[in-house]
């Protein structure tokens, strides 16, 4: 993003150089560093960091920074070429276009202002765009109105030849009456581009009705093309899928899995991701773990730029992998990376020979046959955390019913093409043993429920009774049941409980032992039990919004018991909220722009003419959306502000 800002700065200065000449280009170009400096000072005062959205906003505003400076400096040169002294020219020219320049900037700011109140997670992420643009354009207005005229008055020069050609005299001293009338003389149109434009403009003015008719016909035509190519009901994606920098292979083991079990599954996943195979390997579940280290032998690759490097996997886009395994980790729900996962780091974008999404698809095929855990692949998402492309919440009272409904919904979602990693957060009952103590019998032996519970805890978790020293190290001595007994349930029927008198009593004498399943994790939203089904979409083949529409269509007739509800949330919920807000903010922005124009012109007719030109220009917006379909809702509103600002200059 920083490189884009520098590239944009170079391009802006280059365009100014070819359009205005060296001296004018330098004077106008100075508006950029001065405006940026003021912007950074205000951002620092507001404690706003240079995050990705701020940098994008600076890039967006870069081309608009010089608009006001161009108008003011060109007007100053117009006066100077007619013989007005530099200081007088700077003062008179700046005051002449001050109101149009201020009005133009205000109309642009009015387009961005409603975005400050963008609600939800998307708003928390995107609010920096309007704030940064408003600060930047306000700074550019201050620079154009104060600093640029001062610099022009000091450094600007007009040759005698240019001044004589426009003023008819080489005398640089004008009388008060001549100074008052200075600038009223039309500038001679020079150059093939301006002469061609003047001829075209004269022709258009001579055929006004025809030009308006053609403009309206083009608007209708482009709108029809947009309807056919895009559609009125086309799903919207605020943040299109991009090649991820990293990804995660998430391992969701069964409840109670120990570290050795998790490590075995993680190693199997790593070997599969590395592409390890030998003549004895039939599928991922039969990978020989004793060859684990062999799977990490460096494999040579050559990047798209010709850079040679070594990686652990046969997939050439993977730079390295790492494993993270935690015993008794509390699950992260639907986090991008669960507590137990294999991390994948891809090489830089310019070094990739193909999209990394193809590598993730290959990894999904390799790990598909690994048993013992739910294994899914998720990629690192850019932008705000809006959830999975398909996110369905099923709410009701009975957790078992919710689990069955989630299973049925999963089976339906899996039928949709290019949908992958379908999963839900329903946790089945955890197997458990219930020890129901007979308090009266326990009291006969002088035992309480606490003492019996402590005995069971000691048997399973152990009790530290002493330590011993070996060399310089101290080691704990812990008494507990043998590991072999901990893996079977019959040991409870043989377990003896010590009494205060030193007598040993069988646990079965004091309590009844039964086996049951306890309730797993319960998720509540708005005080309702909820099970969520989510799925990723291979967005290299189909947009997530399209897959979501297909899911909505399939689930329209899904039978639900009385008292149970199914709704699409996550990305869908955030997008609907943002779309509603952007539609309303567009209307508010148009209203604010119209108010500014009415205040500037003290008239209704001229603002109506300007707003009509904005409407006619929407034909280009519709045509552009047929080719570039991202961010179009926000782009239309911002376009209205820019178009209104340009018309302010022309109308004034």
BELVENFEN-V825929 format. One record per helix or strand of 2 or more residues. SS is the DSSP state (a for helix, b for strand). FROM is the first residue (numbers start at 1). TO is the last residue. If there is no record, write none. Layout:
SS FROM TO
SS FROM TO
This chain:
a 2 20
a 22 45
a 52 62
a 67 81
a 86 117
a 120 155
a 160 167
a 176 181
a 192 206
a 208 229
b 246 253
a 259 273
a 284 286
a 289 291
a 293 296
b 299 302
b 308 311
b 318 324
b 341 346
a 349 351
a 356 367
b 373 379
b 390 396
a 399 413
b 419 424
b 430 437
a 439 444
a 449 461
b 463 470
b 473 479
a 483 486
a 491 494
b 496 498
b 504 506
a 507 510
b 511 518
b 524 525
b 528 537
a 544 554
b 565 568
a 571 601
a 605 625
a 632 651
